[in-house]
Amino acid sequence: GDSVTQTEGQVALSEEDFLTIHCNYSASGYPTLFWYVQYPGEGPQLLFRASRDKEKGSSRGFEATYDKGTTSFHLRKASVQESDSAVYYCALSDFNQGGSAKLIFGEGTKLTVSS
Amino acid sequence: NAGVIQTPRHKVTGKGQEATLWCEPISGHSAVFWYRQTIVQGLEFLTYFRNQAPIDDSGMPKERFSAQMPNQSHSTLKIQSTQPQDSAVYLCASSTRTGGAEEQYFGPGTRLTVL
């Protein structure tokens, strides 16, 4: 079945550091890929999504590019802030391929940014 | 827009008791999703409804779990004979079909603790 893998379980950075969280997926065709962010006590909220090869999603300084060749959708931010501390989830949906609208999530990456 | 409402926010049950979790989707949204979140398993899809009809329940445990959507304004997830391994945060999400893979709006979750 479809799956999403996030390499980093936890990332600790200082303010203004560069962030990369790796996401690789396994699915047929062109699934839609998402990044969600979850703050303590809240449900996940969408950062952005991408549906086509080479499409870049971005929001709040975060960005990721859909790469079908490497089946990846890595999250990057040039300069993190303390307020970015949260758990980040990569997810996919194969709804556009005639599949279910359910989201399949990666394991999540806890980002801690210190000042 | 009040967002997705989940009640109760916290529920404690004894082993063998029944638990009913409630979800009120965002007004006008046609789809409702249920997910379960644990430290060990992460975010797992359970089931979803579109226009009140069950569409995909592939993530639901075969026994003791059931979900309903009796009207467009609420959905329930019922767990009979709760067990300690059912302890988790249960998240409800809703979405509106816009033609592509949809953004899902999550509620804050219900934390279920089974003693």
Chai-1 contact restraints between the chains, C-beta under 6 A:
chainA,res_idxA,chainB,res_idxB,connection_type,confidence,min_distance_angstrom,max_distance_angstrom,comment,restraint_id
A,T32,B,A101,contact,1.0,0.0,6.0,A-B,restraint_1
A,E42,B,P108,contact,1.0,0.0,6.0,A-B,restraint_2
A,G43,B,L91,contact,1.0,0.0,6.0,A-B,restraint_3
A,G43,B,F106,contact,1.0,0.0,6.0,A-B,restraint_4
A,G43,B,G107,contact,1.0,0.0,6.0,A-B,restraint_5
A,G43,B,P108,contact,1.0,0.0,6.0,A-B,restraint_6
A,G43,B,G109,contact,1.0,0.0,6.0,A-B,restraint_7
A,P44,B,F106,contact,1.0,0.0,6.0,A-B,restraint_8
A,L46,B,E103,contact,1.0,0.0,6.0,A-B,restraint_9
A,S93,B,A101,contact,1.0,0.0,6.0,A-B,restraint_10
A,F95,B,A101,contact,1.0,0.0,6.0,A-B,restraint_11
A,N96,B,A101,contact,1.0,0.0,6.0,A-B,restraint_12
A,S100,B,D56,contact,1.0,0.0,6.0,A-B,restraint_13
A,K102,B,F45,contact,1.0,0.0,6.0,A-B,restraint_14
A,K102,B,D56,contact,1.0,0.0,6.0,A-B,restraint_15
A,F105,B,L43,contact,1.0,0.0,6.0,A-B,restraint_16
A,E107,B,G42,contact,1.0,0.0,6.0,A-B,restraint_17
A,G108,B,G42,contact,1.0,0.0,6.0,A-B,restraint_18
